[in-house]
Amino acid sequence: MNLAKEIKRRRTFGIVSHPDAGKTTLTEKLLLFGGAIQEAGAVKSNKIKKGATSDFMEIERQRGISVATSVLAFEYEGIKINILDTPGHKDFAEDTFRTLTAVDSVIVVIDVAKGVEEQTEKLVEVCRMRKIPMLIFINKMDREGKDAFELLDEIEQKLNLTVTPLSFPIGMGYDFKGIYNIWEKNINLFSGDSRKNIEETVEVDNLNDDFLEQVIGEKFAEELRENVELVTGVYPKFNQEAYLNAEQQPVFFGSALNNFGVRELLDAFIEIAPPPRPKQSEERLIKPNEKDFTGFVFKIHANMDPRHRDRLAFVKIVSGVFERNTPYLHVRHDKKLKFSSPNAFFAERKEIVDISYPGDIVGLHDTGNFKIGDTLTEGEKIHYKGIPAFSPEHFRYINNADPMKSKQLEKGIDQLMDEGVAQLFTLELNGRKVIGTVGALQYEVIQYRLEHEYGAKCTYDTLSVHKACWIEPKDPKSEEYKEFIRVKQRFLAKDKRGHMVFLADSPFTLQMTQQKYPNVKLHFVSEYK
Ligand code: G4P
């Protein structure tokens, strides 16, 4: 076993996009290249279709698919690739934010016609803040869309990025001829007729060569020369260091559906994307090549079968080697646990693994020991940082609808919150429980799962809250803070970790409160230090 070698050959990343930009299609094409699947259509779309809001079977089906596609691992050119699934649906945005704590880089997919959309903006902002290296894939070049330069401008402005095109389209939509690969200095011709997996590559060492006219015709040859001149004049040269520091984002063009430009993307990706990176814990920076195993839970998935209450905790390995049947320290519980059947994930199956390396994800069977964010080590007491809770967008009181089942309800709520389905706040004044979610869909998911997995029934009452703010007083003993607590008593609650939260009912209240109590800081993220 050579730890350094195994680390070097791993790439763990996520694909982020607004729904419908082509994330699923691109994932599938990447898997085809890796030989992980044999035919298109094997990876089911994991998006929640419009109108599925009250269709519980649909929700269950989605949960099933989301287990299957949580991690897709395959080998390509000697590189072990782990793709972590990031739901595009905005109601599951929090799930995606948490998964982004476990990736070493991302590929951002943008629809050439729609440009930068809302979810892309939000997700890219998180990646930017975390300094995650990003590659951009502009998809659906076989369709009419925005002008490439216009789109690059839009990406720079809306996403606040510094782009550098590594490929450039020749025509688009009906006139799409192919792509000039600036990275490899060749042209991939698009065979619009067959629209199959065939692409013809022509080496073009010098764009001024007459040969170009023969390949793509006079009009496009002229246009390409001008465009490439503009690209080299306007955009910075690709710099791997800048890309790795999230200061520069290379852009590729293609059509995932037509399998066009995907191999180029993958080839560049394995060459430039980072292997597993060091990760900050509260105590110190942990490097992947440290001998001792450490890892953290970034996702928990409940068993699909309601008769078995066990869950699958997804652990990203940060350092050392994870081995089956070895006792590891669950730092929060200060207790050693052994795992007899850790799962590794492949495109269409999961199987028990004996040994895993940094960058890999293992699925551990759990009967309620884990919470999102938990750290596992060989004994050192470290705590990985960076799985924050964001202020939910929706808030409702939750009521017990079956007094005989209050224990079940409590347990169900507790476990669903550990999974990160929603956030629970308990009002200081009367102990009433408030559920906060990112999307309205979660309320139905919670109600359905409480009933089917825990045998408990709940109802909701409306509650007018604009934002949940985590409170940080400059001086907890100050008169100002005491007054804040007294005046705002009705709007104070504790989150699941016991941290005090202010539930502001409107943007106006929020503003007034901030003005009146300048020494009581209000944060929209639970982890603000
Ligand atoms: P998502 O995971 O990001 O939500 O997107 P997904 O891959 O499901 O793609 C959304 C739609 O866009 C799909 O069509 C897909 O076939 C289409 N698509 C993806 N890549 C390309 C491309 O390069 N060119 C063109 N023209 N279309 C592309 P759909 O009709 O919504 O679904 P389906 O019935 O084809 O699955």
Boltz pocket constraint, residues with backbone or C-beta under 6 A from the ligand:
constraints:
  - pocket:
      binder: B
      contacts: [[A, 17], [A, 18], [A, 19], [A, 20], [A, 21], [A, 22], [A, 23], [A, 24], [A, 25], [A, 26], [A, 45], [A, 47], [A, 88], [A, 139], [A, 140], [A, 141], [A, 142], [A, 143], [A, 254], [A, 255], [A, 256], [A, 257], [A, 258]]
      max_distance: 6.0
